[in-house]
């Protein structure tokens, strides 16, 4: 079963990418040492766009459902619950960092 294509989706996506690139270029001269950060940023941007393009503009190779074994489902559910729990109640995690070495505790602030 083919996915329905959205009209104007590609145009909106291209406009958003152009806007992001223009903001990045406008901010580039203000950054110090930006030349060292530019190649990894461009590479990351390129690979991210490949994933987005594959999701929206390529037809799927097959229509099989994704299967997961019960242990994987349990681990994904547990990690999802932990993300929500620590996102809503971060204090237990922050309290556990009080006894941590100084560099780790400073990075968490």
C-alpha positions in Angstrom: 0.0 0.0 0.0 1.5 3.3 -1.1 1.6 6.3 1.2 -0.4 9.3 0.1 1.8 12.1 -0.9 1.2 15.5 0.6 1.0 18.4 -1.7 3.3 21.2 -0.9 5.3 19.1 1.6 8.5 19.2 -0.4 8.1 23.0 -1.0 7.7 23.6 2.7 10.6 21.4 3.5 12.9 23.1 1.0 11.8 26.5 2.4 12.6 25.4 6.0 16.0 24.1 4.9 16.9 27.3 3.1 15.8 29.3 6.1 18.0 27.2 8.4 21.0 27.5 6.1 20.6 31.3 5.9 20.4 31.6 9.7 23.5 29.4 10.0 25.4 31.5 7.5 24.4 34.8 9.2 25.6 33.4 12.5 28.8 32.0 11.2 31.0 35.2 11.3 30.0 35.8 15.0 31.2 32.4 16.1 34.8 32.0 17.2 36.5 28.9 15.9 33.5 28.0 13.7 35.9 26.6 11.0 36.6 23.6 13.3 32.9 23.0 13.9 31.7 23.4 10.3 32.6 20.1 8.7 31.0 17.8 11.4 27.9 20.0 11.4 27.6 19.8 7.6 28.1 16.0 7.6 25.5 15.6 10.4 23.1 17.8 8.5 23.6 15.8 5.3 23.0 12.4 6.9 19.9 13.8 8.8 18.5 15.1 5.5 19.0 11.7 3.9 16.9 10.0 6.6 14.1 12.6 6.2 14.2 12.3 2.5 14.0 8.5 2.8 11.0 8.7 5.1 9.0 11.1 3.0 10.0 10.7 -0.7 11.0 7.0 -1.2 8.5 4.2 -1.6 8.9 1.4 0.9 10.6 -1.8 -0.3 8.1 -4.1 1.3 4.9 -3.9 3.4 5.9 -6.4 6.1 5.2 -5.4 9.7 8.2 -4.8 12.0 8.5 -7.6 14.5 10.1 -7.3 17.9 10.7 -10.1 20.5 9.1 -9.6 23.9 12.4 -8.7 25.6 13.0 -5.8 23.1 9.4 -4.6 23.7 10.0 -4.6 27.4 13.3 -2.7 27.2 11.8 -0.1 24.9 8.8 0.3 27.2 11.0 0.6 30.3 13.3 3.2 28.7 10.3 5.2 27.5 8.8 5.1 31.0 12.2 6.2 32.4 12.4 9.1 30.0 8.9 10.3 31.0 9.6 9.8 34.7 12.9 11.6 34.8 11.5 14.3 32.5 8.6 15.0 34.9 10.5 14.3 38.2 14.2 15.1 37.6 15.0 15.5 41.3 16.0 11.9 42.1 18.5 11.9 39.2 19.9 15.3 40.3 20.2 14.2 43.9 22.2 11.1 42.8 24.7 13.5 41.2 25.5 15.3 44.4 28.0 12.6 45.4 29.5 12.4 41.9 33.0 13.8 41.1 33.1 17.5 40.3 33.4 17.3 36.4 30.3 15.1 36.1 28.3 17.3 38.6 29.3 20.5 36.7 28.3 19.1 33.4 24.8 18.3 34.8 24.2 21.9 35.8 
